[in-house]
C-alpha cells in the first residue's frame, strides 16, 4: 500500500500529514508545504486539524497506526487519553503505564511521537508544571497549550 502525503498551513507552521490506506501514520512540522496527494483519508485529517485550530474540535476521530516499541506505544496511547486542555507530568505518565521511575524514558518516547497534535505530547509537563521539552519547539508547545486553554 502506498503512502499519501498532504500538507496543512497551521498557525504555528506547516504540517506534513502521512496516511496509508485508512490509517494516519504521521504528522510533523516541516519547513515548507509541497504538492499534496489527494485521498478521502487525507481530506478527513485536514478537516479535523482545521477544526482543532479553529477551537471547535477537542477530540480527533481518525484511525492511527503507531509504529514503535511496545513501551513507546504504551506511552503514546496514554497521551491520547489526556483530555483536551489538561496536562500530565512525565512522572504521572510513567506511573500510569506501570513504569513509575521511567519518566526520562517517557520524555524520550514522547520526543519520538510520530503523530504530533493528534497524539498530544504537548500536554505533558515537568513535575513542577514547567513546559519541558518538545521536539517541534518549545514555542509551539506553549502555543498549543494556550490555544487549548482558550477554547477549553
N, C-alpha and C positions, 0 to 999 in steps of 0.2 A: 504494500500500500504506500502511496506517495504522500509525502508531507506537503501541506499547503501553508503558505506564509502570507499574512496580512499585516497591515500597519495601522496604527491609531495615533492621532495627534492629541496627546493628553496635555493638560495644563502644566505638567511638570516634566515634559519631554516625550519624544516619540517612543512608542511601544511597538515591539515586534511580537506578533501572535503566531504560534505554530500549532497546527492541528494535523491529525492523521485520522482520516475517516470521521467517526463521530466523537473523537476524543481530543481534548485540549492537552497538548504536551509541553507547551512553553509560552511564557510571556516574559519579556525582558526589555529593559530600556536600551535604545540604540542611539547612535549619533544622528542618523537621518532616515527619512522614510523613502522606501523604494517602491517599485511597482508591486501591487498586491495580486495574489491569486484570488479566485472567486469560488466560494462554496457556501452552502447553507450554514454549515458549522461556523465558518469564519464570520459570516454575517451576524449570526446569533451572538458570538463572543463580542464582536464590535458593538452591537446594540447594548449588551449588558454592561460593557465598560463605559459606554456613553451615559447610560442611566446612572451608573455609580458616580461618575464625575459630576453629573448634574445634581447629585444628592438624593436621587429618587430610589435607587437600588441599594439595598442593605445586605442582601443575601444573593449569591450567584447560584445559578442553576445550569451547570454545564457538566458534562462527563469529563473527568480528569484521568489521565494516565500518568501517574507519578512514577518516574524511574529513579531508583536509588537503592541504598542498602535498606535492610529491614529497620534499622534504627532511624535512618533519615525519614522513611515512610511514616513511622510512628510519630516522629516529631512534626512532620508536615500535616498529618491527619489532625493532630492536636491543634495546630494553627487554624485549620478550617473551622474548628469548633469554638474559637474565641469570637464572641458576639461583636457585631459592628459597634464601633465607638468605645469598646472596652479594651483593656490591656491585661497582660500577664507578665510576670517576670520570667527570666530564663530559668531560674531556680524552680519556680512553680510549674513551668512547662516540663522540666526534667522530672520533677516529683510526680506529676500527673500521669506520666507514661511509665513509671516504675524505675526510674534511674535518678534518685534524689541527689546524687553527687555529680551528675554528668552535665551540669549547666554550661560548662565550656564546650563540651561536645554538642550540646543543643545549639549554642551560638554558631558553631561550625556547620551543623546541619541546616540551620535557618539560612546561613550565608550561601548555601548551595541550592536553595529552593528554586526549582525551575519555572515556577508559575507565580511571579510576583503579583501583588494586589489580590488576586482571587484566592491564593493561599497566603493569608495576610501576616507575613513575618514582621511587617511594620508594627504590629500590635504587641510586640514583645519588648519589654524594657528591662533595665537593670533592677536589682533588688531595692535600690534607692530611688526608683522611678525616674532615672535618667534615660535619655534616648538610647545610649549604647551605640552599637554598630548597625550598619545597613549597607549591604553590598551595592545598592543602587545610589548611595549617597545619603548622608545624614539630612541634607536639606529636603530630600524627597520624603524620607520617613517623617520628618517633622510636619511637612505639608499634609501628608496623608492622615496623620493623627489629628491635626487641626481641622481638616476637612470633615472627618467623621464626627468630631465633636460639634461642629457647626450644624450638621444635619441629623444628629442623634435623636 
